[in-house]
């Protein structure tokens, strides 16, 4: 007796009602009464699979129970195959019931149906796999791609294509790869190698969807070789045709990725540039970041003619209607096709008012200096600071004095810090050092041109760089001329220019230096007078006493800055006036916080020279400084006084 016959007999002996119900409903299913028959048969399958429980012993009774249990499950599988063989004819609800009931055994069921001799069963296998949304069923359908029934073959190709797209979408979302994924990939690629036999472009499209860059790299036999290079020419031809036909975002993404494959490069370019009028540029722009890589960008750029470029630009209306990913990708696309500057500016300008900060930041990356200037006033701190940084490093010619002044009042702290004069001076010094090493003459001429302007910021920045580079002797005439021009004007920018140039002029061997310093010492602006006093010791002279005679009157100046500067110079020269200590103590006791700050600065900077002059009154100065450190009006003043007290204490300790 055959095993199936034995199982059938056991089932008839142990569960005659279930057997009778299954036979009746199987006949109803074959006669067309599918809905109720499927529900009844699935209920019978559930009953057959759920009882009896698995026995734990090994006596004859347990073995009989196992035999009966096997007969019941075998009958349930036969009923499932019977229902699945008619899957194509079932209603949507009956199809859902079957897929839910079968569960993990779906792959085995599709495999059995795919090898059936009846066309209906094979078609049911295709439909069942198509509706399952399980890419691991692709290997079960490979044999049906060249089925003798055209409807079965076409359905198998469509199902494989759909499941491959699901596979690619899941991988794109970052789903972890499973061992089954490798099996699916190997089976599909093995079928792709048989393209000369089956000629199924759909199967080649499925292979391309499974071939993400990681898979291509893994399949390559060497780092220099390519998996496509080792394929037969007919197979490569099939992949090229499939790449041109591959639809949707995954098709465009594979086209971008395959630009690095010499065998598929031309087809990839055709896929990227095809059907612009029908689908718009949004899919291309969303994937345009892949064109950053030169090996992808250069092939496209080399194949686009000047006449084709206008067709590849979105209109302003298209840009406004595009989703945010497409608007972000516009700059990458412009980099890829390399339009004319005027065309690029016209496309980027609408993005100045884009609601998405990320889109504006992307547009900023490729904008010219005129647009970067506008981006520097962006409400987003990230966009504004990035624009200011580009103005400083990439478009310094656009960063005018007026623009610098305006940006220093920016609501964003990062922009204000970036345009701070100290930061700009440091940057100018670094750039000038590099340029001086590259072209000495050109750099000196550039600094001379800045000195000859009437712009305060240009002159002060140039003086700072000249002082740091130590090239004042090469620009003596220009420095003296800028100082003389500043004396002819009477405004605060001119006073700041005088103060700046005085820091570098005294060392210069020029006959006008003494006259200019004398004029500065009698200037009505206190800062100019203070800088002139501090500059006097650096001027070459024959008699040291002559310098003291020139500076000593400044010790009686009404301005605290001029007075403390003069006292500091005389202390350094060991020619301090007799009333130095009295002046220091009186200034430390004044109500004006600025005067006290100047006195603290003098004591801190001249501790070594002041101590011998103070003598026994050193303790009085120390007590006054300590009192300010404890009871000062503001935190910065108390901090300065504390620092000064520590400096005095360290001097005492030696």
Order of alpha helices (4+ residues) and beta strands (2+ residues): alpha-alpha-alpha-alpha-alpha-alpha-alpha-alpha-alpha-alpha-alpha-alpha-alpha-alpha-alpha-alpha-alpha-alpha-alpha-alpha-alpha-alpha-alpha-alpha-alpha-alpha-alpha-alpha-alpha-alpha-alpha-alpha-alpha-alpha-alpha-alpha-alpha-alpha-alpha-alpha-alpha-alpha
